[in-house]
Amino acid sequence: MRQRHSFHLDRGGRSVTVNVRSGWITETEVLVDGKEVAFHRVHGHGVYPLALAAELPGPPEGPGRPVAVRLERTGVAERPLDCTLELGGAVHPMEERTER
């Protein structure tokens, strides 16, 4: 059975979303302002912890800001994955969105 998880955080004027689709193949994507900036695919239910590096766009004439997204198993059936965003030395928990 395929499972889906989606995490979201607005930080530094940017929208960051992490989508995980697991099953026979597990795909993880990181979106910044709706554009894919990192992607990971593996056969099976995923290998955790998983860290993906990405970059938040900077000002028009400046460099982007590096970020890291980390996913870990929680061991809790109600919330099997935990997602955090690391930006500028700070760790920000990302809230899981629930599908309705």
DOKEPA-580774 format. One line per field, with one value per residue (C-alpha): x, y, z; residue number from 1; residue in one letter; chain. Coordinates in pm, whole numbers, plus 32768, in hexadecimal, padded with zeros to 4 digits. Layout:
REM residues N
X: (X; ...);
Y: (Y; ...);
Z: (Z; ...);
k: (NUM; ...);
r: (A; ...);
c: (A; ...);
REM end
This chain:
REM residues 100
X: (8000; 8087; 80A9; 80C4; 814D; 8169; 821E; 821C; 82C3; 82CE; 8423; 84E6; 83D6; 83E1; 82F5; 839D; 82DF; 835C; 828E; 82D1; 8225; 8281; 822D; 82ED; 83B5; 83DF; 8400; 8452; 8447; 8499; 83E0; 8436; 8322; 828E; 83CD; 8484; 85E1; 863A; 85C3; 8614; 8595; 85D7; 8539; 847C; 83F2; 8512; 8652; 8648; 86CF; 86D9; 8779; 8744; 8809; 8762; 877C; 8688; 869D; 874E; 871B; 8729; 889B; 8905; 894C; 8848; 8839; 888A; 878C; 8774; 8637; 8649; 854C; 854D; 8468; 83B5; 834B; 81E7; 80D7; 800A; 8131; 8237; 831E; 83B3; 8436; 8518; 85AF; 870D; 874A; 885A; 88C1; 875E; 867F; 850E; 840D; 832C; 81BB; 811D; 7FF7; 7ED1; 7E04; 7C92);
Y: (8000; 8154; 825C; 83D3; 84D9; 864E; 8749; 88C4; 89F9; 8B67; 8BF7; 8D28; 8D8F; 8C39; 8B11; 89C0; 887A; 8715; 85FE; 848C; 8377; 821D; 80BE; 7FDB; 8114; 8238; 8393; 84CA; 8626; 877C; 88A2; 8A12; 8AFE; 89D8; 8985; 883E; 887C; 871E; 85BD; 8461; 830E; 81B8; 805F; 7FF6; 80BE; 81B4; 81C7; 82AE; 8390; 843E; 8592; 865A; 8796; 88B3; 8A29; 8B43; 8C4D; 8D88; 8EEF; 8F33; 8F87; 8EAF; 8D45; 8C4D; 8BCB; 8A5C; 898C; 8822; 8759; 8630; 8518; 8416; 82FC; 8345; 81E4; 8264; 81DC; 831E; 83EE; 8307; 8419; 8551; 8666; 878D; 88AA; 8922; 8A8B; 8B75; 8A91; 8A7B; 8947; 8982; 886B; 8844; 8804; 86DD; 8738; 864D; 85F6; 8634);
Z: (8000; 7F9C; 80AD; 807E; 816A; 812E; 820B; 81E7; 8277; 8213; 826B; 81F5; 8101; 8059; 8059; 8097; 8061; 8086; 7FE8; 802D; 7F69; 7FE4; 7F75; 7E87; 7E2D; 7F1E; 7E89; 7F50; 7EB8; 7F46; 7EAF; 7EE4; 7E73; 7DB2; 7CF1; 7D29; 7DB7; 7E39; 7DEF; 7E75; 7DFB; 7E91; 7E6C; 7FA3; 80C7; 80E2; 81A7; 82D5; 834F; 81FD; 81BE; 8080; 802F; 7F76; 7F4C; 7F8C; 7E7E; 7EEF; 7E84; 7D0C; 7D14; 7E39; 7E8A; 7F00; 8063; 809D; 815C; 81C3; 81EF; 82DC; 82F6; 840D; 8479; 85C0; 861C; 8652; 856D; 8576; 84FB; 8463; 83DA; 8472; 838D; 83E0; 8315; 836A; 8301; 8379; 8497; 8520; 8515; 84C4; 84EC; 83BC; 83FA; 8349; 826E; 827F; 814C; 8165);
k: (1; 2; 3; 4; 5; 6; 7; 8; 9; 10; 11; 12; 13; 14; 15; 16; 17; 18; 19; 20; 21; 22; 23; 24; 25; 26; 27; 28; 29; 30; 31; 32; 33; 34; 35; 36; 37; 38; 39; 40; 41; 42; 43; 44; 45; 46; 47; 48; 49; 50; 51; 52; 53; 54; 55; 56; 57; 58; 59; 60; 61; 62; 63; 64; 65; 66; 67; 68; 69; 70; 71; 72; 73; 74; 75; 76; 77; 78; 79; 80; 81; 82; 83; 84; 85; 86; 87; 88; 89; 90; 91; 92; 93; 94; 95; 96; 97; 98; 99; 100);
r: (M; R; Q; R; H; S; F; H; L; D; R; G; G; R; S; V; T; V; N; V; R; S; G; W; I; T; E; T; E; V; L; V; D; G; K; E; V; A; F; H; R; V; H; G; H; G; V; Y; P; L; A; L; A; A; E; L; P; G; P; P; E; G; P; G; R; P; V; A; V; R; L; E; R; T; G; V; A; E; R; P; L; D; C; T; L; E; L; G; G; A; V; H; P; M; E; E; R; T; E; R);
c: (A; A; A; A; A; A; A; A; A; A; A; A; A; A; A; A; A; A; A; A; A; A; A; A; A; A; A; A; A; A; A; A; A; A; A; A; A; A; A; A; A; A; A; A; A; A; A; A; A; A; A; A; A; A; A; A; A; A; A; A; A; A; A; A; A; A; A; A; A; A; A; A; A; A; A; A; A; A; A; A; A; A; A; A; A; A; A; A; A; A; A; A; A; A; A; A; A; A; A; A);
REM end
